[in-house]
């Protein structure tokens, strides 16, 4: 498995990048990938996404240790539900412990749990985001009114989870990406003249070669800037997972 990531602060964000990404291992062949997009209209969104990433880090360690002790791993769908439920519990506990206001906790959530042996994946998008799977794009656009997870911390989890519709079950993938909607925000940042033109999602999520380093996505963002004069206006977070043929 090859994993490429990039995290970029958008031109319109002068102090903090409010997006965040996280990757970790749940068992020998099961991995967790998370992309989050903070709410610019909220308060300290960079804190909200970083806090949630720390919660996922804690949970990944717990699930990994449990898998080691029990010598088995639940199905990906079961893992998805269990991880989200524990995430909601931990986020709610942190809200109470730190006396956080709702506007301090707002961010979207794209989460994929992947079996690297089989190429199976269970993906959920809470809010906006883009998912790329082997040549096909799945865009979730909630018209700038994302349904943030923090809105639902007080609800019955089982009822909330059963109502989710932005879900994808994938079998046998080879190339999968999770992206915040900043991938659609590339625009000219100066008045220079540039010869190159890029389809941004295709260039970042489709094109590659076997010799690429782990910095592939960062290199491509710089190349788009230097050759086409384009930068992301909004913050950008991308995780790209490639499995061997």
Secondary structure, DSSP 8 states (H G I E B T S, - for coil): -EEEEEEE--TT-SS---EEEEEEESSSSEEEEEEEEB-TTSSSHHHHHHHHHHHHHHHHHHHHHHHHHHT----HHHHHHHHHHHHHHHHHHHHHHHT--GGGS-B-EEEEEEETTTTEEEEEEESSEEEEETTEEEEE--TT----GGGGTTS-HHHHHHT---EEEE-S-SEEEEE-GGGG-EEE-SS--------HHHHHHT---TT--TTHHHHHHHHHHHHH-EEESS-EEEEEEE---
